[in-house]
């Protein structure tokens, strides 16, 4: 589980990769389509895609000459669950603080 979280958060740390994932949330796209909004070369985009693929966040297929990429959301579930534990911690902490302030 730790390796999955590490890879997921490392992949999400880059704004370009987050933008690629946001685009793939709308549907499959080719490398060329993913590269269009960025001022970078296709090989640079491919490097970002490799990071996302190693993290398990995307899959690449084959459709004749086209190599569509698609989003794989499962690793995000583990990250969301992990973050959810901390969300509960902070919510409980704020509730205790509210209680202390109300007693004063």
Secondary structure, DSSP 8 states (H G I E B T S, - for coil): -HHHHHHHHHHHTSHHHHHHHHHHTT--B-HHHHHTTSSS-HHHHHHHHHHHHHTTSEEE--BTTB--EEE--HHHHHHHHHHHHHHHHHHHHHHHHHHHHHH-
